[in-house]
């Protein structure tokens, strides 16, 4: 077990967690036991990952920019990153629209199922909170997202994991300013961030020792807290449409990896798999970010100069899986509630889902808020929004887990593509272990 690869340990934790959760469903008080005595260990793990996310972004990004020695290189990396992210997101949305129009999952939903879902979820706190949050976002100005990128208090931004763009803005500003004062003057600060980066990466290694047990706890809780199985079955066609689209996106990424980086796609997936499995378990690309950075740098071979910018930005604005889900969910709801969509409406879905993904938080459930914005953009009746969300609320959590895997895979793919394009993709990466320096201190 000690020498087993990490992804196998995590997979074992996932499978046993699901089986344990299924077993506890049939035991009186089993769900309460899992919630009170098992799930907290999973929550602690996620908190630890979020704890180091901001320090890792700051240390890694400052190190990456200061190592460039040339601002023009940073501009080159930035433009390529944003361009590829926008391109893959548009492709994801298009795949979603093509699939949902081909399969038409909404046509198979009976009136009885719609009524049952509406009664169960339309007035629930979860649906209402998403509607309120979307309403708040809708009332902002067209350039609000640019204004929100600039913090008025850097320390306050660092204390909130939902303010990643503000942290990235401040860190890039700091890194560029360090370049402009010259290497000699910036050296003390650079040495500090270099050291901090090494320490935080070691923290990632230590936290990952508990990953198999954490995913066991997280998935057992997901199973015992799952919704009505009959409702899940009624939405199976819709869920399979989303999952099929996500699998097509994975295939698309692997084609890009094979053509542009000349790497074996299966090797790429194997190296990234611990981050993907954690993304599935936590439903949060922000929480998974420290692990994604560690796998991409130390196992895939992307230079820190590239990964330190591409991955934090990707975790914030690149939501390919979520954007694909927006397209499928919006059209599915329109089909189920007999709301006719024109070709122009579907083009509006592409544009709105793209813009919404940029401002969306990398946390569980953010996709539902984005969906409300997309539905409102095509003129969907306001009085039916709650019903529309109720239709998909039952399967949102498992689909959220799946689409987060795609978000993380997309981030890693773009990092590899950008690194290859600027000559920063190494053939023989050197993974680090938690006990590499243990002999020096024991």
C-alpha positions in Angstrom: 0.0 0.0 0.0 2.9 2.3 0.8 4.4 2.1 -2.7 1.0 2.2 -4.5 0.6 5.2 -6.8 -1.5 8.0 -5.3 -4.2 7.9 -7.9 -4.9 4.2 -7.1 -5.1 5.1 -3.4 -7.6 7.8 -4.1 -9.6 5.6 -6.4 -9.8 3.0 -3.6 -10.9 5.7 -1.2 -13.6 6.8 -3.6 -15.0 3.3 -4.2 -15.0 2.3 -0.6 -16.6 5.7 0.3 -19.4 5.1 -2.1 -19.9 1.5 -0.9 -19.8 2.6 2.7 -22.4 5.4 2.0 -24.7 2.9 0.3 -24.4 0.6 3.2 -25.2 3.3 5.7 -28.3 4.4 3.9 -30.0 1.1 4.9 -29.0 1.5 8.6 -31.2 3.5 10.9 -29.3 6.7 11.8 -26.6 5.9 9.2 -26.9 9.2 7.4 -26.6 11.1 10.7 -23.6 9.1 11.7 -21.8 9.8 8.4 -22.7 13.5 8.6 -21.5 13.8 12.2 -18.5 11.5 12.4 -17.2 10.9 8.9 -17.9 14.0 6.8 -15.9 16.4 9.1 -12.7 14.7 8.0 -13.4 15.4 4.4 -14.3 19.0 5.2 -11.0 19.4 7.1 -9.1 18.2 4.0 -10.9 20.7 1.8 -10.2 23.5 4.2 -6.5 22.6 4.3 -6.4 22.9 0.5 -8.2 26.2 0.5 -5.9 27.4 3.4 -2.8 27.1 1.2 -4.4 28.2 -2.1 -3.8 31.9 -1.7 -0.3 31.7 -0.3 0.6 29.3 -3.2 -0.8 31.6 -5.9 1.1 34.6 -4.5 4.4 32.8 -4.0 4.2 30.8 -7.3 3.1 33.8 -9.4 5.7 36.2 -8.0 8.4 33.6 -8.5 7.2 32.9 -12.1 7.0 36.5 -13.1 10.3 37.4 -11.5 12.1 34.5 -13.1 11.0 35.7 -16.6 13.5 38.7 -16.4 11.5 40.1 -19.4 8.0 41.7 -19.2 7.4 40.9 -22.9 7.5 37.2 -22.1 4.8 37.7 -19.6 2.6 39.5 -22.1 3.2 36.7 -24.6 2.1 34.0 -22.1 -0.9 36.1 -21.0 -2.3 36.7 -24.5 -1.9 33.0 -25.4 -3.5 31.9 -22.2 -6.6 34.1 -22.5 -7.0 33.3 -26.2 -6.9 29.5 -25.7 -9.2 29.7 -22.7 -11.8 31.6 -24.7 -11.5 29.2 -27.6 -12.0 26.1 -25.6 -14.9 27.6 -23.7 -16.7 28.5 -27.0 -16.1 24.9 -28.2 -17.4 23.4 -25.0 -20.6 25.5 -25.2 -21.1 24.6 -28.9 -20.7 20.9 -28.1 -23.3 21.2 -25.4 -25.8 22.9 -27.7 -25.2 20.4 -30.5 -25.8 17.4 -28.1 -28.9 18.8 -26.4 -30.5 19.7 -29.7 -29.7 16.2 -31.1 -30.8 14.2 -28.0 -33.7 16.5 -26.9 -33.7 15.2 -23.2 -36.4 17.7 -22.2 -39.0 16.1 -24.5 -39.0 13.0 -22.4 -40.0 14.7 -19.1 -43.6 14.0 -18.1 -45.9 16.6 -16.6 -46.1 14.5 -13.5 -42.3 14.6 -13.0 -42.2 18.3 -13.6 -44.9 18.8 -11.0 -43.1 16.6 -8.5 -39.7 18.3 -9.0 -41.4 21.7 -8.7 -43.1 20.8 -5.4 -39.8 19.3 -4.1 -37.3 22.0 -5.0 -38.9 25.2 -6.4 -39.3 26.8 -3.0 -36.2 25.3 -1.4 -33.6 27.4 0.1 -31.0 26.2 -2.4 -33.0 27.3 -5.4 -34.0 30.6 -3.9 -30.5 31.5 -2.9 -29.2 30.9 -6.5 -32.0 33.1 -7.8 -31.1 35.9 -5.4 -27.4 35.6 -6.1 -28.0 35.7 -9.9 -30.3 38.8 -9.4 -27.5 40.6 -7.5 -25.1 39.8 -10.4 -27.6 40.9 -13.0 -28.0 44.3 -11.4 -24.3 45.2 -11.8 -22.9 47.3 -14.6 -21.3 45.9 -17.8 -17.7 46.6 -16.6 -18.4 45.5 -13.0 -16.2 42.5 -13.5 -13.2 44.7 -14.3 -13.9 46.9 -11.3 -14.2 43.7 -9.1 -10.7 42.6 -10.2 -9.0 45.5 -8.5 -9.0 45.2 -4.7 -9.0 48.2 -2.4 -7.4 46.1 0.3 -4.9 43.4 -0.7 -5.0 41.7 2.7 -8.7 41.6 2.7 -8.7 40.0 -0.8 -6.2 37.4 0.4 -8.6 36.4 3.3 -11.4 35.4 0.9 -11.0 32.4 -1.5 -13.7 33.8 -3.7 -11.6 36.9 -4.5 -9.0 34.9 -6.5 -9.0 37.5 -9.4 -8.2 40.3 -6.9 -5.3 38.2 -5.5 -4.0 37.5 -9.0 -4.2 41.2 -10.0 -2.3 42.3 -6.9 0.3 39.5 -7.3 0.9 40.3 -11.0 1.2 44.0 -10.1 3.7 43.1 -7.4 5.7 40.8 -9.7 5.9 43.3 -12.6 7.0 46.0 -10.1 9.8 43.7 -8.9 11.0 43.3 -12.4 11.0 47.1 -13.0 13.2 47.9 -10.0 15.9 45.5 -11.2 17.2 42.1 -10.1 19.6 43.5 -7.4 17.0 45.5 -5.5 14.3 42.9 -5.8 16.5 39.9 -4.8 15.6 39.9 -1.0 11.9 39.9 -1.8 12.4 37.3 -4.5 14.3 35.0 -2.2 11.5 35.3 0.3 8.8 34.2 -2.2 11.0 31.5 -3.6 11.4 30.0 -0.1 7.7 30.5 0.6 6.8 28.7 -2.6 8.9 25.6 -1.6 7.3 25.6 1.8 3.8 25.7 0.5 4.5 23.0 -2.1 5.7 20.8 0.8 2.5 21.5 2.6 0.6 20.2 -0.5 2.7 17.0 -0.3 1.8 16.6 3.4 -1.9 17.3 2.9 -2.1 14.8 0.0 -1.1 12.0 2.4 -4.6 12.1 3.7 -6.3 12.4 0.3 -7.5 8.8 0.1 -9.2 9.0 3.5 -10.7 12.4 2.7 -12.3 11.3 -0.5 -13.8 8.4 1.4 -15.4 10.8 3.8 -16.6 13.2 1.1 -18.1 10.6 -1.2 -19.8 8.6 1.6 -21.5 11.9 2.7 -22.6 12.6 -0.9 -24.2 9.2 -1.1 -26.1 9.3 2.1 -27.3 12.9 1.4 -28.4 12.1 -2.2 -32.0 13.0 -3.3 -35.0 10.9 -4.2 -33.7 8.0 -6.5 -37.0 8.1 -8.5 -36.4 11.8 -9.4 -32.8 11.0 -10.3 -33.9 8.3 -12.7 -36.4 10.6 -14.4 -33.5 13.0 -15.1 -31.2 10.3 -16.4 -31.5 11.3 -20.0 -30.5 14.9 -19.2 -27.7 13.8 -17.0 -26.3 11.4 -19.6 -26.4 14.2 -22.2 -24.3 16.4 -19.9 -21.8 13.6 -19.1 -21.5 12.6 -22.8 -20.6 16.2 -23.6 -18.0 16.3 -20.9 -16.5 13.1 -22.2 -16.3 14.6 -25.7 -14.4 17.6 -24.1 -11.9 15.2 -22.5 -11.3 13.6 -25.9 -10.9 17.1 -27.4 -8.3 18.0 -24.8 -6.4 14.8 -25.5 -6.3 15.4 -29.2 -4.8 18.9 -28.4 -2.2 17.3 -26.1 -1.3 14.7 -28.7 -1.0 17.1 -31.6 0.6 20.2 -30.0 2.7 18.8 -27.2 3.5 15.4 -28.7 2.8 13.8 -25.3 0.9 10.5 -24.9 -2.6 11.5 -23.8 -3.0 8.5 -21.5 0.3 9.4 -19.8 -1.0 13.0 -19.4 -4.3 11.8 -17.8 -2.3 9.4 -15.5 -0.1 12.2 -14.2 -3.1 14.5 -13.7 -5.4 11.9 -12.2 -5.0 12.8 -8.5 -6.1 16.3 -9.2 -9.0 15.1 -11.3 -10.2 12.7 -8.6 -10.0 15.4 -6.0 -11.9 17.8 -8.3 -14.6 15.1 -8.5 -14.7 14.6 -4.7 -14.7 18.3 -3.8 -16.6 19.9 -6.7 -14.3 22.9 -6.4 -11.5 23.8 -8.8 -10.3 26.5 -6.3 -9.8 23.8 -3.6 -8.1 21.5 -6.1 -5.8 24.3 -7.4 -2.8 23.5 -5.1 -2.8 19.8 -6.2 -3.4 20.8 -9.9 -0.3 23.1 -9.8 1.8 20.4 -8.1 0.8 17.7 -10.7 1.3 20.0 -13.7 4.7 21.3 -12.6 6.3 18.2 -11.0 4.7 15.4 -13.0 3.8 16.8 -16.4 6.8 19.2 -16.7 5.2 22.6 -17.2 7.6 25.3 -16.0 6.6 27.4 -13.0 6.8 30.6 -15.2 3.8 29.3 -17.1 1.8 27.2 -14.6 1.9 30.0 -11.9 -0.1 32.3 -14.2 -2.1 29.9 -16.4 -3.6 27.7 -13.6 -4.7 30.3 -11.1 -6.3 32.3 -13.9 -7.9 29.2 -15.3 -9.4 28.2 -11.9 -11.1 31.6 -11.9 -12.2 32.2 -15.5 -11.9 28.9 -17.4 -15.1 26.9 -16.8 -15.3 24.6 -19.8 -17.3 21.9 -18.0 -19.6 24.4 -16.4 -20.1 26.3 -19.6 -21.1 23.1 -21.5 -23.5 22.3 -18.7 -25.0 25.8 -19.1 -25.8 25.1 -22.7 -27.4 21.7 -22.1 -29.3 22.8 -19.0 -30.7 25.9 -20.5 -32.0 24.1 -23.6 -33.2 21.2 -21.5 -35.3 23.5 -19.3 -36.7 25.3 -22.4 -37.6 21.9 -24.0 -39.3 20.6 -20.8 -41.3 23.8 -20.2 -42.2 24.3 -24.0 -40.3 27.5 -24.3 -39.3 27.8 -28.0 -35.7 28.8 -28.8 -34.6 30.5 -32.0 -31.2 30.2 -33.5 -30.5 33.7 -32.2 -31.4 32.6 -28.7 -28.8 29.8 -29.0 -26.1 32.2 -30.1 -27.1 34.3 -27.1 -26.5 31.3 -24.9 -23.0 30.9 -26.3 -22.1 34.5 -25.6 -23.7 34.8 -22.2 -22.3 31.5 -21.0 -18.8 32.6 -22.1 -19.1 35.9 -20.2 -20.8 34.3 -17.2 -17.9 31.8 -16.8 -15.4 34.6 -16.5 -17.1 36.1 -13.5 -18.1 32.8 -11.8 -16.6 31.7 -8.6 -14.6 28.4 -8.6 -16.8 26.9 -5.9 -19.5 24.2 -5.7 -22.9 25.3 -7.1 -21.7 28.4 -9.0 -23.0 26.8 -12.2 -26.6 27.2 -11.0 -26.1 31.0 -10.6 -24.6 31.2 -14.1 -27.5 29.2 -15.5 -30.0 31.8 -14.2 -28.1 34.6 -16.0 -28.1 32.5 -19.2 -31.8 31.8 -19.0 -32.6 35.5 -18.4 -30.5 36.5 -21.4 -32.8 34.5 -23.7 -36.0 36.0 -22.2 -37.0 33.0 -20.2 -40.1 34.0 -18.1 -39.1 35.2 -14.7 -42.0 33.4 -13.0 -40.7 30.0 -14.3 -37.1 30.4 -13.3 -37.6 28.6 -10.0 -39.4 25.8 -11.8 -36.5 25.6 -14.3 -33.9 25.3 -11.6 -36.1 22.8 -9.7 -36.0 20.5 -12.8 -32.2 20.1 -12.6 -31.6 20.6 -8.9 -31.8 16.9 -8.0 -28.9 16.0 -10.2 -26.9 19.2 -9.9 -24.4 17.9 -7.3 -23.3 14.8 -9.1 -23.0 16.8 -12.4 -21.2 19.5 -10.5 -18.6 16.9 -9.5 -18.2 15.7 -13.1 -18.0 19.2 -14.7 -15.3 20.3 -12.1 -13.1 17.4 -13.4 -13.4 18.9 -16.9 -12.6 22.4 -15.6 -9.4 21.2 -14.0 -8.4 19.1 -17.0 -9.0 22.1 -19.2 -6.7 24.2 -17.0 -4.0 21.6 -17.1 -4.3 21.2 -20.9 -4.0 24.9 -21.6 -1.0 25.1 -19.3 0.7 22.4 -21.3 -0.2 24.0 -24.6 1.1 27.4 -23.6 4.3 25.9 -22.0 5.0 24.0 -25.3 4.4 27.2 -27.4 7.0 29.2 -25.4 9.5 26.3 -24.9 8.7 25.8 -21.2 7.5 22.2 -21.3 10.2 19.8 -19.9 10.5 16.2 -20.9 11.8 14.8 -17.6 10.1 16.5 -14.7 11.3 15.7 -11.2 8.4 14.9 -8.7 9.1 15.8 -5.1 7.9 13.8 -2.1 7.0 14.9 1.4 10.1 13.1 2.9 12.8 14.3 0.4 14.6 16.3 3.1 13.5 14.2 6.1 17.0 12.8 6.7 18.3 16.3 7.3 15.9 17.0 10.2 15.1 13.7 11.9 
